[in-house]
Amino acid sequence: MTSPAAPLDFAHGPSWPNRIALAPLTNLQSNPDGTLSDDEYAWLVRRAQGGFGMVMTCAAWVSEKGHTFSGQLGTSGADHLPGLTRLATGLRAAGAVSTIQLQHGGRRGDGQFDVSRAAPWNDPAKNATAMTTAEVEATVADFAAAAALAESAGFDGAEIHGAHGYLLCQFLDARSNDRTDKYGGSADNRFRIIHEAVDAVRAATGPDFQVGLRLSPERYGIPLADGRELAAQMLGSGQLDYLDMSLWDAFKQPHESEHHGRRMLDHFTDLPRGTTRLGVAGKILGGDHVRDCLQSGVDFVLIGTGGILHHDFAARVIADPDFASIPQPVTAAHMRAESIGPAFLDYLSTNWDDFVAG
């Protein structure tokens, strides 16, 4: 079995010092204009100091139209560059490879930044208007420009957010995406924006810049068969350095009963991947879970909850294979000691019932 402490190399960019990465986590700590705050800097750099081989930002909007919620990081223009440069520099100095996650909210935006949300189809309930073909193409270009900005700031790579029901994931929805242009209807058309975004980011950045992609392979209107097929296409494309499969629970049975019999992660480990690395995220809360994933054939794991609860989750697992995250909920004092700022603490307390006690 590959050790979690083993370095991981890629077709582009630096090797990661180990196989444990920080997942992209909404933390609501950015300034209102999307610039980096001191609290967000401290939260992320502390994880680099805690031994994560790669540290990824939260979802960062690629355009004003894609700005999804308050406290979200931005990567759409010169005003964001100083903070992004500071963050990339701090992560590198702390020993981690740095990655920014690029995102557009689409119809999932909270509506405060744009009265009419951009979406693949008209959705009056969400005050969302179907994008024209030209607008879809312009959005692909926005992802490329944001990646180029991140590279100029000194980030080692960027991950394209194609998961969790945000804009790119919305195009994958087999229930609702009945567009009649090249971006709707057939599976190949629904997948098109993902391929184009990856190709555009790759073309806009240099040979030492890592390009990743996050996918949700089920729900959000995505049949598991579609999720597996898109994952296979992306793993085989030669354009990605890694594919990040966000599974919510890597060890559960699929949502669709006809696919029961194999855990979620096992539906992807058998796909040919060439030089593309495969990572999984979802309830990986201790050394035993990390070992299980690596033994099952993934190349790396992405840690969410464990990384919130322990800034040094990665270092602890590498030092002690039996380390397990502290039981939840935890005290606010524990969170503050782990560099969770006031806005992030409020988000965890308000939106999740199992993080913060009292």
N, C-alpha and C positions, 0 to 999 in steps of 0.2 A: 504494500500500500504506500502511496505517496504521502510523505510527511507534510503536515500543514506548515512546517518551517522551511520546506524546500522552496527555493526561488522559482519564479515562473517567468519564462521569456515569451516574447511576442514577435510577430513579423515586423512590427514598427514600435519604436519608442523603447523606453527603459524596461528592464526586467523588474518585476515586483520582488521585494525581498522575502515574501512569504505568500501563502495561498489564502489569507484571510483579509477580505476587503470590507470597508465600511459601506453599507448600502446607502443610497440616496434617501435622505430623511427630511420630510417637511418639518421645519422648526420655527417658522414665523419670526425670525430674529433679524431679518434684513430691514434696512431703512425704508420708509414709504416709497422712495423713488427707485428702489431696487439696488441701491448701493450697499456695500458690505458694512455691517456694524461690528463694533468691538466684541459684542456677545457672540455673534456668529463666528468671527475669527477664532475666539477662544475655544468655542465648542469643537470646531473642526481640527484645529492645531493640537488640541489636547488628545484627540484620537490618534493623530500621527505620532505624538509622543508616546502613546500607549501601545505602539507596535503594529498597528494595522498596515499591511503591505501597500494597500492603495486606499486613499481616502477620497470619497466622492461628495460633492456638494449636494444640497437639495436641488429639486427641479428649478432651473433658472430660465425665465421667459426670454424668448428669442426676438420678440417684438411687442410693442405696446398692445397690439390686438390680442396677443397671447398671454398677457399679464392676467393671472388667474385668481390670486387672492392677496390680501394685505400681508406684508412681512415676507414676501417672496423675493429671492435674489433675481437680479436682472443681468442679462448679457447681450444688450442690444445697441450699445453706443459708447461714445467716448467717456461719458459721465461714469460709466461702470468700470472703466479700465483701471483706475488707480487702486480701487478696492480689490479687484480680481488679481492684480499684480501682487498686492500685499499678501493675499491669501495663498497664491501659488508659491510665492517665495517662502512663506512661513511653513507650508506643508513640506516643501523640499528640505528646508533646514532641519525639520523635525524627523526626517528620514523616510517619509512616505512618497509614493508616486501620487501625483495630483490629477484628479479628473473632475470636470464640470458636467453636470447633467443638463441637457438642452431640452426645453419643453415649450409647448403651446397648449393652453387649456381648452380651446375650442368651446363647445357648448357646456363644458363643466366650469367655466369661469363664473365667479360669483356676481358678475354684472355691474360692479361698481366702477370698473375701468373702461368699459365700453357698453353703451346702451344696447347695441345689437351685437350679439356674439357670433363669431364666425364658426361655421359647422359644415359637415359634408352634406347635410340635408336641412330643409326647413323644419324648425321645431318651435311652434308658437309658444308652447308651455315654457320653454327655456329662453324665449325671445331670441332665438337663433335663426340665422339666415344662411341658406346654402351658398357656399363660396362658388364663384365662377371658376372655370378652368384656369384662367389667368391668375386668379387669387391663390389657387392651390399651388401653382408654379412659383408664385412670388413667395409663398410660405416656405417652400423647399429652399429657395434662395436665402431666406432669413436664417434657416438652420445653418447653412453654409457660412454666412457672414458671422453668426455668433460663434461658430467653431474657430474661424479665423481670428476673431477678437480674443477668444480664450487662449489660442496659441500665442498671440502677441503678448498676452499677459504673463506667459510662462507656464501655463498648464501643460502637463504631459499628455493629456488626452481629453476627449469628450465622449459622453454617452448620449445617444439619441433616445429620448423617452417615447417609446411606442407602446406603452402599457397603461393600465389603470383607468381606462376610459377617457384619457385626454385626447387631443385632436387626432394625432396619428392613429391611435387605437380606434377612434371612432370610425375611421375609414374602413377598418377591418370588420365592422359589424354586419354580419350576413342578414340580420333581421331588417335593418333600416337603410342601409346604403344601397339605394336603388338608382343612383345617379346614372345618367345615360351617356356621360363622357368617358374618357379613358380611366377615370378614378372610381368607377362604380359598377355594380352588377356582378360580373364574374369574379371568382377568387383572384385571378391574376390582376384584374383591374383594381380590386380592393387592396391588394398587396402593393400596388405600384408606388404609392407615395413613400412607403418604407424603403423600397429599393432606391428611389430617386433621392431621398434625404441622405441615405448612407453614401451613395455615389457622389452627391454634391459636397458633403462634408469631407470625404476623402480627397476630392479634387481641389478643395479650397485650402487644404492644409498640407504640411510638408511630410517628407518620408519618415521623420522621427516622431510623428504625432500619432497617438493611439486612438482608434475609433471603435467604440462599443455601441451596443444596442440593447435596450431593455424591452422585453415582450411579456405580455400576459397571454398565456396560451389557451385560456378557457374563460367562460363568462363574458361579459361585455358584448354579447352577441357573437362571440367567436366559438364555433364548435371546436372541440379538441382536435379533430382531424385537420381543420384549417390551421390551428396553432402549431401542430406538429409539422405540417407541410411548409409553412412560412419559416419556421425554425430551420428546417432542412435546407431550404433555399438560401437563407442567410449564412448558415454555417458553411455551405458549399460555394458561396459567391466569391470568396477570396478578397472581399472588400473590408471585412471586419477583422479586428484583432480579437474581440471577444463578444460573446452573446450572453447576456444576463437574463435568465429566466426567472421572473418574479412569480412565485408559485403560491404565495400566502402561507402554505404549509407544504414543504418539500416532500413530506412523508405520507401525506393523505392520499386517499383514493380520488380519482377524478370526479368532477361534478356529474358527468354523464355516466349512468350506470353501465352502459354497454362497454365502457373502457375500464371497468373495475378489474382487479386482478394484478395490476401493477401500480406502484406508487407514482405520484406525479413526476418526480425526478427521473424515474426509470423510463418514462415515455420519451426522453430526450437523449439519454446517455448512449443509446445505440446508433444515433445518427452520425454518418460520416462528417468529420469536421476539418479535415486538412490541417492547416496551421492555425485555425480559429480556435480560441479557448472557450470552454463552456463553464459558466458559473450558474449557481442557483441560490435563491433566497427564499426564506419562509420558515420561521420557527426553528431556527438553528441556534440553540440556546446553551450549548456547552460542548466540551471536547468530544463527547460521544457522538453528538450530532455531526460535528465537523468530520470526524473519522468516517462515519457512515457515508456521508456524501462523497468524500474523496475515494473511499473504497468502492463505491458504486460507479465511479468512472467520471465524475465531474473534475474539472481542473482547479476550481477555486470556489469559495463560498462567500456570500455577501451577508453581513450581519447587521440587523436592524435593532431589535429590542436589546439584545446583549450589548451592543455598542452604546446605547443610551444609558443602560444601567452601570456599565463598567467602561471607562475610557480606555482601560488596558485589557479589554477582553482578549484581544489577539495575543498579547504577551503572556497572559495567564494560561491560555489554552496551550501555547507552545511550551511553556514551562511545566504545565501539569495537564496531561491528557484527560484527566478526570474532572477538570474544573467545570463547574456549572454556574450559570447566572444566579444571582441572589433571588429568592422568591419574591413575587409581587403580591400586593403593592409595596412600595418603599416610601420612606418619609421624604418630605420636601427637602429636609436638610441633606439627605443622601444625594438627591438630585443636584442641589447647589454645589456640593462637594465634587461632583462629577462634571462641573462646568456647564450645567444646564441653566441658561439665563432666565430672567423673569418671564419673557414672552413665551419661550419654549415650555417652561414649567406650567404656565397657565393653559397652554394648548393641550398638554398631556393631561392635566387635571380636569379640563372641561370636556374634552372629546373622547377620552379613553377611561373606562371605569376600572382599570386594573393596574394603573401605573403608580399613582400617588395616593398614599393613605391620608385620610382626613380632609 
